[in-house]
């Protein structure tokens, strides 16, 4: 029972810390859990990146596969 409680506390703290870090990151397109922005990409990657640059500015973030 103690191990389950410790794992739950660890998971909550990890999620909380990752939420705090996201506030300091540059803007970017929203992705889906686990896959991130991988489903939004096409064969012409540079065109998608240029589109995101126009939407979010010169500095943006995107996630590929797990966050």
ABEGO torsion letter per residue (X at the ends): XAAAAAAAAAAAAAAAAAAAAAAABBBBBBBBBGAEAAAABBABAAAAAAAAAAAAEABBBBBBEBX
